């Protein structure tokens, strides 16, 4: 059995990119693997958060995890800050990393661009992410493309520590989907769909009403050619919509092109609205049942206990290898 680990930040607006890039992979992996799915609240505080909102968003993401099909009897679902070993190993891996490689991270560059000074956590964040993964001897990390560089760094850190101290960590692999790995903003298909974009129409959040989904898709930026053809470079708008269509329908891009030969964008978009609304409806219904149940909090407490038991074993090994603590 392989070990799987992934995490989502509880920062609100969980969108179609998060779902089609990462979350959709979570339930399918739990059939044959031992999975840990984490709500990474310590990552969220790399930028200022309202404490009340953060607490609320933690439960929102936990409920969404279960609503998309994670079974807490099979998988471990928990909150990062409930297992203190994340912060502890995070520190150790900050010490194993160097500033050059952290400054090179494209997400850090984007978030610090044009600013004289930013929070230190934005720089050291990838070492904490590496800790999340390495803490559980993870083999597979299902994520979207935007995390590729962070996974590479995690691998580098694992290999570096193993070379210096002897076998300490499992070297993990990222798992990226074809259609959903990089969902772009609906109003600007050259930027990735994000939680923080100002324009609400740039994204579809998982709990959006059908009317909002319809509006966002019908208004989505395309091009003037009018033919449903996949060409990410020259036709990024329609290509992004085709990726979403493919992810929801399971159809290949070639089949979608064939199906819409001779049809305009209007027909295609109308069908995509239906696919998206139908795809998200069961998640929304399931979410409403779970979000305010006592069961949810119990599940998270139990998940943290199970995660902690695995994490403590790793930390014992790591402290020993690094020479930390008493003899
Ligand atoms: P976060 O919270 O930004 O996003 C959660 C997941 O959604 C994916 N994603 C996307 N996929 C496709 N298209 C998009 N537009 C899009 N936007 C986001 C992300 O790749 C991610 O898989 N650093 C991580 C959280 C994290 C983590 C971890 C992940 C912390 N520790 C350990 C895996 C393993 C993040 O900020 O994801």
Boltz pocket constraint, residues with backbone or C-beta under 6 A from the ligand:
constraints:
  - pocket:
      binder: B
      contacts: [[A, 5], [A, 6], [A, 7], [A, 8], [A, 9], [A, 10], [A, 16], [A, 17], [A, 18], [A, 19], [A, 20], [A, 21], [A, 22], [A, 23], [A, 40], [A, 43], [A, 128], [A, 129], [A, 132], [A, 133], [A, 141], [A, 142], [A, 143], [A, 144], [A, 145], [A, 146], [A, 147], [A, 180], [A, 181], [A, 182], [A, 183], [A, 184], [A, 192], [A, 193], [A, 194]]
      max_distance: 6.0
